[in-house]
Amino acid sequence: MAKVNIKDSLYERAKQAATKEGYSSVEELIENALENQLKQTDGDSDDQMVEDQLRGLGYIE
């Protein structure tokens, strides 16, 4: 498993959020947040690819 360094203050905020939201650990919260962000980022690139294809076909300018 890879390790990532974050500021102590950010870790404490994540720890509080994990407890509040019912996560079993800070690691679980961070993994979930990162996965959600990556899904959103992947979706953005898919949207851009579709837009580029439509532009190439002359459907949009």
C-alpha positions in Angstrom: 0.0 0.0 0.0 1.3 3.4 -0.9 1.6 6.2 1.7 0.9 9.8 1.2 2.0 12.7 3.5 -0.5 15.3 4.4 -0.4 18.2 6.9 -1.3 17.4 10.5 -4.1 19.9 10.5 -5.6 18.4 7.4 -5.4 14.9 8.9 -7.2 16.1 12.1 -10.0 17.6 10.0 -10.2 14.4 8.0 -10.3 12.4 11.2 -13.2 14.5 12.5 -15.1 14.2 9.2 -14.5 10.4 9.1 -16.0 10.0 12.6 -18.9 12.3 11.8 -19.7 10.6 8.5 -19.4 7.1 9.9 -16.2 5.9 8.1 -14.2 3.3 9.9 -11.0 5.2 9.4 -9.4 8.3 8.0 -7.9 6.1 5.3 -11.4 4.9 4.2 -12.6 8.5 4.0 -9.6 9.7 1.9 -9.8 6.7 -0.4 -13.5 7.3 -1.0 -13.0 11.1 -1.6 -10.1 10.4 -4.0 -12.1 7.8 -5.9 -15.0 10.1 -6.3 -12.8 12.9 -7.5 -11.1 10.6 -10.0 -14.5 9.5 -11.3 -15.5 13.1 -11.9 -12.2 13.9 -13.6 -12.5 10.8 -15.8 -16.1 12.0 -16.8 -14.8 15.4 -17.7 -12.3 14.0 -20.1 -15.0 11.8 -21.7 -17.2 14.8 -22.1 -14.3 16.6 -23.8 -13.7 13.7 -26.1 -17.4 13.6 -27.2 -17.4 17.4 -27.7 -14.2 17.1 -29.9 -15.8 14.3 -32.0 -19.0 16.3 -32.5 -16.9 19.4 -33.5 -14.9 17.3 -35.9 -18.1 16.0 -37.5 -19.4 19.6 -37.9 -22.3 19.3 -35.5 -21.0 22.0 -33.2 -18.7 24.9 -33.7 
